[in-house]
Every structure is written in C-alpha cells, then in structure tokens.
Amino acid sequence: MDGVLKESYTVQKMVEKFSIDTTLKRIRLVLPEATEEEVRDIASKPKGVEMAVRSKLSGKASTRLKNAHADIMSKAQGIAELEVAVE
C-alpha cells in the first residue's frame, strides 16, 4: 500500500508541475515582453492569465480604434483641403 501512495503522490506532483509550466507558457505567449518575474507574478494570482489576456486584447482594440480615428481625421482634413481648393 505504501508504494501505491508514493506513486500517487509522485503523479500528483507531476500533474501540478505540468499545470504550472503550461500556465507560464500561456502567459509568455500573450505577453512576450514580460520578464520572468512578471510572468510568475501573473501566474500566482487568481485569474491572472485571464486578466493578462483581457489587458492585451483591450490594448489591441484600443490601438485599432486610435488608428481608425487618426485615419478618419486625416481624410476629413484632406476633404477640407479639397473643398478650399475647389472654391
């Protein structure tokens, strides 16, 4: 019976290590610029990965929105210049 308990404990520790390694890999994929300390800090927080993903996605959306706004403003300026030239 003692051997079974040891083996069960060993398997449990292997699963925990695999789970932690997988979490760290996911964070590194989402935040490649993060330091090892930042990655481990995010992994240690409840819902840390989820918050990192949300932060990254909102940053991308925000950047796209800013770029779209700049494009619209540039086109509006171009239209205003054409209107002045036509008059």
N, C-alpha and C positions, 0 to 999 in steps of 0.2 A: 504494500500500500504506500509506503514511503517513497518508492521510486515513481509511482504514478503522480503523487503530489508534487514532487520535484519537477517532473516533466511538464505537468500542468502549469506550474509557476514559470518555468522557462518559456513555454509557449506564450503565456500571458505577457511576459516582458518583451518577447519578440514582437508581438502584435502592437504593444504600446510604442515601441521604438519605431516600427514601420509607420504607425499613425502619425507620430511626431515628425518623422522625416518627410512624409507626404505633405503635411501641413506646411512645413518650411519650404518645400519645393513650390507649392502653390503660391505662397507669398512672394517668393523670389520671381516667379513668372509675372505676377501682377505688378510688383514693384522692383524692377531690376536695379534701380538706382539706390535701393535701401541698403544700409550697412548690415552686417551680420547681427549687430546688437539690436538694430531696429526690427529686423525680421523676427528675432527671438522675443522681443518685447510684444510685437503684434500677436505672435503665436500664443503667448502666455495669457492674453486677455480673452475673456469670453466674447465670442462673436468678433474676434479681432480680424479674422480673414474676411468676414462679411463686410466689416467696416472699411477695410482696405480696398476691397473691390468696389464698393459704393463710392468711395472717395475718388478712385481712379476713373470710374465711369462718369461721375459728375464733372470731373475735370475735363474729360474729353468733350462732353456735351457743352460745357461752358466755353471751351475753346472754339468749337464749331459755331456756337451762337455768336461769339465775338467776331469770328471771321465773316460770318454771313452779314452781320451788322456793318462791318467795315466795307464789305463789297457793295452793299446797298447804298451806303453813304457815298462811296466813290462813284457809283453810277448816277446817283442823284446830282452830284457835283458836275459830272460830265453832261448831264441833260441841261442843267442850269447854264453851263458854258455854251452849249449849242443854241439854247434859246436866245442868249445875248448876241451870239454871232449872227443869227438869222434876222434879228431885228434891225 
